[in-house]
Amino acid sequence: MADEKQETTPKRKKMNSLTPAEIEAELAKCQEKQGGLVSKYARQLLARKKALSG
């Protein structure tokens, strides 16, 4: 029963392994679903994006 749920739910990649394009996609998802970028996850994505850009 628990195995079935694990197979159907997609795993989230670690933030350090995301490419800049994947970060942009995640930010767009956060913006759409949450109506802004104020969540902790969105702020961490923005910080990672800034660190990657230099």
C-alpha positions, 0 to 999 in steps of 0.5 A: 500500500505504501509502495503504491503511493511512493511510485506515483508521487514524483520525487523533488530534486535537491536544490543544489542539483537544479539547473538555472532553467529548472529553478526558473520552472520551479519559481514559476510553479510557486508563483502560480500556485501560491500567488507570490514568492514569499514562501521559504522554498521560493526564497531558497530558490531565489537565493540559489538562482542568485548564487548560480548567476554569480 
